[in-house]
Amino acid sequence: MTERGVSRSEIGIYREKIARIGRLGRKSRALAKRVIDASSCLVIPGAVDPHVHLQLDIAPGMRTADDFETGTRTAAAGGVTTIIDYTTPQPGQSPLEAFESRRKQAEGRAHVDYNLHNVLIGWERDWAEDLGRLVRLGSTSVKLFMIYAERGWQADDAMLIEVMEACRRLGIVVCIHAENDSLIGLYTSRQKEQGAGADGLAMARPPLTEAEAAARAIRFSEATGARLHLVHLSTAESARLVGAARRGGLQVSGETCPQYLALDKKLLAGNEGHLWGCCPPLRGRAERAGLMKALQRGWLQAIGTDHCTFTRKQKDTWDGDFTLIPYGLPGLETSLPVTYTIGPGRDRLPVTQWVKLHTAGPASLFGLYPRKGTLRKGSDADIVIWDPGVKRDFKAEQLQGACDWNPFSRMRVSGIARHVLLRGREIAAEGRYSGPGGEGLYQLRRRAARSH
């Protein structure tokens, strides 16, 4: 099964690539070192997660629970065979230096294939030369924040325009975290005055704060001709704006995350509500329904996880202040089962669309397709044998990563990755990592193509 449809076929693998699809014949079977029976299962491409944060320092003494070893182990167990993480530049550090430093952290430790988005903290005009070098190194996207002024990370409107102009010339995708920093500051101060708990996070960042910023980013993309990708969209209006921009011929794309499709903001008001703190925050029923509609209509092109894990102990450091919650949720291992359950499992999303959102969609957006994200002759043999008939409770102890809790533990999910192959080598079976270690390789990406 691919983004193009469903067929009944056999797949032959040779030297890490898909060598043939169809009836293989007796001779091919006799020569095969191993035959996997996928009866009653879906055979799909390995998932491509375009939004992952591993080994990320968010404050002195506070690093995400998952590093490149544990994070990619949990990815493999869940059927994700390629990730795109982010560079973590220090103030004043050039994009090329940040890229080289970050790549060294992953080399030899990753269990799945990987690439990096280049985070820009500030902007120097001679950094355009660095970005040109990064394109030649196969890293063809940047990341900008419209928030986090207090951390010195915010890109103001002038910086957004200047970076977009440079990236248009170089064929680089501009990824943007779109939220209105000024409005968030206003609403946060009001919630603090009222003594809000963890649920203050959602009230301090209402849908308006995202939709306004998304509209502004799209307008800047139109003005500069830059290829824009809006990350982790959590509101129906933001998704509608992406769909409208694309219908208007703009080079704009967007992604949402499983948590915004499956989890309700009411969780923030519970006794352990701070555990579910993420940025943007969880939303209500209307926003979840709107996002599912956006996926059904093709307004959004990918599902990413924004995997950013913190243990219970780390989350508990919030000390009653919702602005001090370590924002982030685990998602790599849970993504496919959660989205399958609420999508095809409930007849709300065609199974081919579900596959595309996790595979060909992100692979195409970020220059990996057709080497990744599809099943065709010559593609990497990244294959997941997905059994949709398995129903299971999703407890934290099942997860293969370093996080000691599961935000989706209250769900009963459908589906499990029976076998996960990375370039023809099995790295997970029955939802458990089983590889020898260090299998992941850095993958070159092509320049940005026009989104479609």
Residue pairs with C-beta under 8 A, 6 or more apart in sequence:
1 7
1 42
1 43
1 44
1 351
1 352
1 355
1 375
2 44
2 45
2 352
2 355
2 359
2 360
2 374
2 375
2 376
3 352
3 355
3 356
3 359
3 360
3 361
3 373
3 374
4 352
4 374
5 352
6 351
6 352
9 21
9 22
9 23
10 21
10 22
10 23
10 24
11 18
11 20
11 21
11 43
11 375
11 381
11 383
12 18
12 19
12 20
12 21
12 24
12 28
12 32
13 19
13 381
13 383
13 421
13 424
14 424
15 424
16 380
16 381
16 423
16 424
16 425
17 378
17 379
17 380
17 381
17 423
17 424
18 375
18 376
18 377
18 378
18 379
18 380
18 381
19 377
20 28
20 377
21 375
21 376
21 377
29 35
36 385
36 419
38 385
38 418
38 419
40 387
40 389
41 385
41 386
41 387
41 388
41 418
42 351
42 385
42 386
42 387
42 388
43 375
43 383
43 384
43 385
43 386
44 355
44 359
44 375
44 383
44 384
44 386
45 355
45 359
45 360
45 372
45 373
45 374
45 375
45 379
45 382
45 383
45 384
46 79
46 80
46 81
46 82
46 112
46 359
46 372
46 382
46 383
46 384
46 420
46 421
46 422
47 78
47 79
47 80
47 81
47 82
47 335
47 336
47 358
47 359
47 384
48 80
48 81
48 82
48 83
48 84
48 358
48 359
48 362
48 363
48 366
48 368
48 372
48 373
49 75
49 80
49 82
49 83
49 84
49 304
49 305
49 307
49 332
49 335
49 358
49 362
50 83
50 84
50 255
50 302
50 304
50 362
50 365
50 366
51 84
51 231
51 232
51 255
51 257
51 304
51 305
51 306
51 307
52 71
52 75
52 83
52 84
52 85
52 86
52 304
52 305
52 306
52 307
52 332
53 64
53 85
53 86
53 306
53 307
53 308
53 328
54 64
54 66
54 67
54 68
54 71
54 72
54 83
54 85
54 106
54 307
55 63
55 64
55 66
55 67
55 68
55 71
55 105
56 63
56 64
56 86
56 88
56 308
57 63
57 88
58 64
58 326
58 327
62 314
62 317
62 326
64 308
64 309
64 310
64 328
65 309
65 310
65 311
65 314
65 401
65 402
65 403
65 404
66 74
66 307
66 309
66 330
66 401
66 402
66 403
67 109
67 402
68 85
68 105
68 106
68 109
68 110
68 114
69 109
69 110
69 111
70 400
70 401
70 402
71 83
71 307
71 309
71 332
71 401
71 402
72 83
72 109
72 110
72 111
72 112
72 114
72 440
73 111
73 400
73 401
73 433
74 330
74 332
74 333
74 399
74 400
74 401
74 433
75 81
75 83
75 111
75 112
75 307
75 332
75 333
76 111
76 112
76 400
76 420
76 422
76 427
76 428
76 433
76 435
77 333
77 399
77 400
77 417
77 420
77 428
77 431
77 432
77 433
78 332
78 333
78 334
78 335
78 336
78 337
78 417
78 431
79 336
79 384
79 386
79 417
79 420
79 428
80 112
80 332
80 333
80 335
80 336
81 112
81 113
81 372
81 382
81 384
81 420
81 421
81 422
81 427
82 112
82 113
82 114
82 115
82 363
82 368
82 372
82 373
82 382
82 443
83 110
83 112
83 113
83 114
83 115
83 332
84 114
84 115
84 116
84 117
84 141
84 362
84 366
85 102
85 106
85 114
85 115
85 116
85 117
86 102
86 116
86 117
86 118
86 119
86 143
87 95
87 98
87 99
87 101
87 102
87 116
87 117
87 118
87 119
88 98
88 102
88 119
89 95
89 97
89 98
89 119
89 120
89 121
90 98
90 121
91 121
91 122
91 152
92 122
93 101
93 121
94 124
94 127
94 130
95 118
95 120
95 127
95 130
95 131
95 134
95 142
96 130
96 133
96 134
98 118
98 119
99 116
99 118
99 134
99 137
99 139
102 116
103 116
103 442
106 114
106 440
106 442
107 442
108 438
109 438
109 440
110 438
110 439
110 440
110 441
111 422
111 427
111 433
111 435
111 437
111 438
111 439
111 440
112 422
112 427
112 439
112 440
113 372
113 380
113 382
113 422
113 423
113 440
113 441
113 442
113 443
114 440
114 441
114 442
114 443
115 138
115 139
115 366
115 368
115 442
115 443
115 444
115 445
116 139
117 139
117 141
117 142
117 143
117 175
118 131
118 134
118 139
118 141
118 142
118 143
119 142
119 143
120 127
120 142
120 143
120 144
120 155
120 163
121 152
121 153
122 152
122 159
123 155
123 159
123 162
123 163
125 162
128 166
128 169
128 170
131 142
131 166
131 167
131 170
131 172
132 170
134 140
135 170
135 171
135 172
135 447
137 444
138 367
138 442
138 443
138 444
138 445
138 446
139 445
140 171
140 172
140 173
140 366
140 367
140 445
140 446
140 447
140 448
141 172
141 173
141 174
141 175
141 229
141 366
141 445
141 448
142 163
142 167
142 172
142 173
142 174
142 175
143 175
143 176
143 177
143 231
144 155
144 159
144 160
144 163
144 174
144 175
144 176
144 177
145 153
145 154
145 155
145 176
145 177
146 154
146 155
146 160
146 176
146 177
146 178
146 179
146 180
146 181
146 213
146 216
146 217
147 153
147 154
147 177
147 179
147 180
147 181
147 184
148 154
148 181
149 181
154 181
155 163
157 216
157 220
160 176
160 217
160 220
161 220
161 223
161 224
163 174
164 174
164 220
164 221
164 224
164 226
164 228
165 224
165 226
166 172
167 173
167 174
167 226
167 227
168 224
168 225
168 226
168 227
170 447
171 227
171 447
171 448
172 227
172 447
172 448
173 227
173 228
173 229
173 365
173 366
173 448
174 221
174 226
174 227
174 228
174 229
175 229
175 230
175 231
176 217
176 228
176 229
176 230
176 231
177 231
177 232
178 210
178 213
178 214
178 216
178 217
178 230
178 231
178 233
178 238
179 205
179 209
179 210
179 213
179 279
179 280
180 208
180 209
180 210
180 212
180 213
183 208
183 209
183 212
184 204
184 205
184 209
187 203
187 204
187 205
187 206
187 209
188 200
188 204
188 323
190 204
191 200
191 203
191 204
191 322
192 200
192 321
192 323
194 200
196 203
196 204
196 322
197 268
197 269
197 273
197 274
197 320
197 322
198 268
198 269
198 273
198 274
198 276
198 277
198 318
198 322
198 325
199 265
199 268
199 269
199 273
199 322
200 322
201 268
201 277
201 281
201 322
201 325
202 265
202 268
202 281
202 282
202 283
204 322
204 323
205 279
205 280
205 281
207 234
207 235
207 236
207 237
207 238
207 283
207 287
209 280
210 233
210 234
210 235
210 237
210 238
210 280
211 235
211 237
211 238
211 241
214 230
214 233
214 237
214 238
214 241
214 242
215 241
217 228
217 230
218 228
218 230
218 241
218 242
218 245
218 250
218 252
220 226
220 228
221 227
221 228
221 245
221 250
221 251
221 252
222 245
222 250
225 251
226 251
227 251
227 448
227 450
227 451
228 250
228 251
228 252
228 253
229 252
229 253
229 254
229 255
229 365
230 238
230 242
230 252
230 253
230 254
230 255
231 254
231 255
231 304
231 306
232 255
232 256
232 257
232 260
232 280
232 304
232 306
233 239
233 242
233 254
233 255
233 256
233 260
233 291
233 300
234 256
234 257
234 260
234 280
234 281
234 282
234 283
234 287
234 291
235 280
235 283
235 287
235 290
235 291
236 286
236 287
236 289
236 290
236 291
236 293
236 294
237 290
238 254
239 254
239 256
239 290
239 291
239 294
239 299
239 300
240 290
240 294
240 299
242 252
242 253
242 254
242 294
242 299
242 300
243 294
243 297
243 298
243 299
243 300
245 252
246 252
246 253
246 299
246 451
251 450
251 451
252 451
253 300
253 301
253 302
253 365
253 451
254 299
254 300
254 301
254 302
255 300
255 301
255 302
255 303
255 304
255 362
256 291
256 294
256 295
256 300
256 303
256 304
257 303
257 304
257 305
257 306
257 331
258 303
258 305
258 331
258 334
258 335
258 338
258 339
258 408
259 278
259 282
259 306
259 329
259 331
259 407
260 280
260 282
260 283
260 287
260 288
260 291
261 288
261 291
261 292
261 295
261 338
261 339
261 342
262 288
262 338
262 339
262 341
262 342
262 408
262 411
263 276
263 282
263 407
263 408
264 282
264 283
264 284
264 285
264 288
265 281
265 282
265 283
265 284
266 284
267 273
267 276
267 282
267 407
268 274
268 276
268 277
268 281
268 282
274 315
274 316
274 318
274 322
274 325
275 312
275 315
275 405
275 407
276 282
276 329
276 407
277 315
277 318
277 322
277 325
277 326
277 327
278 306
278 308
278 327
278 328
278 329
279 327
279 328
291 300
292 342
292 343
292 348
292 349
294 300
295 303
295 343
295 349
295 353
295 357
296 348
296 349
296 353
298 353
300 357
301 357
301 361
301 362
301 364
301 365
301 451
302 357
302 358
302 361
302 362
302 365
303 335
303 339
303 357
303 358
303 361
303 362
304 362
305 331
305 332
305 334
305 335
306 328
306 329
306 331
307 328
307 329
307 330
307 331
307 332
308 327
308 328
308 329
309 328
309 329
309 330
309 401
309 402
309 403
310 326
310 328
310 403
311 402
311 403
311 404
311 405
312 404
312 405
314 326
315 325
315 326
317 324
317 326
318 324
318 325
318 326
329 407
330 399
330 401
330 403
330 406
330 407
332 401
333 399
333 400
333 401
334 394
334 399
334 406
334 407
334 408
334 413
335 358
336 358
336 384
336 386
336 415
336 417
337 394
337 413
337 414
337 415
337 416
338 408
338 411
338 413
339 354
339 357
339 358
340 354
340 386
340 388
340 413
340 414
340 415
341 411
341 412
341 413
341 414
341 415
342 348
343 349
343 351
343 353
343 354
344 350
344 351
344 354
344 388
345 388
345 414
345 415
359 372
359 373
359 374
360 369
360 373
360 374
361 373
362 368
362 373
363 369
363 370
363 371
363 372
363 373
363 374
364 373
364 449
364 452
365 451
366 445
367 445
367 446
367 447
367 448
367 449
368 443
368 445
368 446
370 376
370 378
370 379
371 379
371 380
371 443
372 379
372 380
372 382
372 443
375 383
380 423
381 421
381 423
381 424
382 421
382 422
382 423
383 419
383 420
383 421
384 417
384 419
384 420
384 421
385 417
385 418
385 419
385 420
386 415
386 416
386 417
386 418
387 415
387 416
387 417
387 418
388 414
388 415
389 414
390 414
390 415
390 416
391 412
391 413
391 414
392 398
392 412
392 413
392 416
393 409
393 412
394 406
394 408
394 409
394 411
394 412
394 413
395 406
395 409
396 403
396 404
396 405
396 406
396 409
398 406
398 431
399 406
400 432
400 433
416 430
416 431
417 428
417 430
417 431
418 429
418 430
419 426
419 428
419 429
420 426
420 427
420 428
420 429
421 427
422 435
422 439
422 440
423 439
425 435
425 439
426 434
426 435
427 433
427 434
427 435
427 439
428 434
428 435
